[in-house]
């Protein structure tokens, strides 16, 4: 169900991550508040890619409750993204939880440019769903990309047909 990753050299992958990092550092929360939901999803795909995750965007409609699927070290996280002018309610947490089986995810997460209602926070807590509110997004943008970007050590398993496999989203 998930698309095949594009193979890049380590040097090309590092360059791509540096470009993403530079662009993300210039974005403010006010900019995010003016984005569409789809633009916010695309931005977060870049945020997670810059953190070293493999990122798959799901279809814009009929996504089964996850807008992004993150992969890192064999784990998979279903992410529900909400760009709203009000706090996110428990429906978003339920959507993220419901999408886990569809995308074979081991964890779920909800990310917003706002905050979460008390019920959403409680439902997330009892089900182990990670929540990123406005403050977490702002921190990721401000702090997460000024440090040097490191890629995992290449192993023999990463050698494919004489080329080094670097995983980035399409």
N, C-alpha and C positions, 0 to 999 in steps of 0.2 A: 504494500500500500504506500510506503514511503519512497520518494524518488531516489535514484542513484546519485551518490555524491560525485562532484567533479574532482578530477585529480589535478593537483597543482604541485609545482616544486615547492620545497620549503621556503626558498627565497621569494617566490611569487606570493606565497601565503603570508609571509611576514610583511611584505610590502602592502598587500591588501589590508591587513589588520592595522598597519600604521595609518593608511588613508582613512579607514573607518574611524580610528581613534581620534584623529585630528578633527574630523567633521563632527563627531559626537561632542567633543569638548566645547564646541561653540554653541550648543543648543541650550536654551534656558526653558524653564517650566512654562513661562508665558508663551513661548513658541509652541510647546506641546498642547497647551490649552486651545490654541487656534487650529490645530491639526484635525483632520478627519480621523475617524477610528482606524481606517485602513492605513493612513500615514503613520499613526502611532504604532500599529502592529509592525510596519516595515522598519521603523526606528528601533523598536525593541529587538527585532531580528538582528539588526546590526549591533546593538548593545550586547546581546548574548554571544554573537559571533566574535566580537572583540574580547570577550571573556574566555574564549577558547571552546565554546560549545559548537557542536554541529547543529544547525538550525534548519528546520523544515517548516515552511509556511503551509497551512492547510487551505482548502478552498475557501473563498470569501463567503460563500453561502453553503449550507449543509455541512458544516465543519464538525458536527457532533460535539460541540462544546469546547474545542481547543482551537486557538488561532495559530499557535506555534507548537512545535514539538522539538524539544532540546535533547541532544544526546551528548554524553560525556562519560568516558570510561565504562561503557557498557550499560549505563543507566539512561533511562528515558523519562523526561518530564513533560506532561501536557500543560500548556499555559493558556489560560483564558485572559484576554486583554480587554480592558474597558476604559475608554476615554470618555469621561462623563463630567457633567457640571454638578453632580450630586454624589453623595457616598454610594458605594457599590453595595447591593444587598446580597442576601444569601443565595439568590438564584444563580449568580455567577459562580459561587463556590460549588453548588450542585452541578452546574454544567462542567466545570473542570473535573470534578470527581467522576461524573458520568463518562467523560471522554477517555479516561485512563484505559479501560478495556479495549476500546476501539483502536487506540494507538499503541497498545502494549506498553503503556507507561508504568513506571514503578512509583512515580510521585506526581503531584499536581500543584499548580501555582496559579494565583490570580494577581494580575498587575494592573494598577490604575494610576491615573494622574490626580486622583482625588483621595478619598479615605474609604473606610468600610463601616457599615452599620454594626451595632453590637451583635446582632444575630449572625451576620456574616462572619464576624471575628470568632464567635463561639463555635459555629459549625466548622470553620477551618481548623480551629484548635483541636477539636475532638477527632477530626479526621486526618490530621497531619498535613493539611494543605498550607503551603507557604503563601504569605501575602506580602506584596510590595505595594505600599501606598505612595503618596506624593513625595514624602521624604526619602524613601528608599530609591525611587526613580531619580530624584535630584542628586542623591549621593552617588549613584552609579554613573551619572553623567559627569559630575564634577570631579570625582576621585578615581573612578574606575579605569580611566584611559590615559592618565598622565604618567603612570608607571610604565616601565618597559614591558613589551609584549613578549612572552615566551611561549614557544610551541613545545609539545611533548617531544621527548627523545625518540629518535627514529629507531625502530626495531626491525629485525629481519622480516617480521610479518607485514611491515609497512612497505617493503620493497615489492613493487608490482611491475613485472615485465621490464626490470632494469630502471624503473622510475620510482622516485620517492613519492608516496601518497600523502598529500596534505588535504585534509578535509575541510571544505568550506561549503556553505550553502550555494545553490545554483546562482 
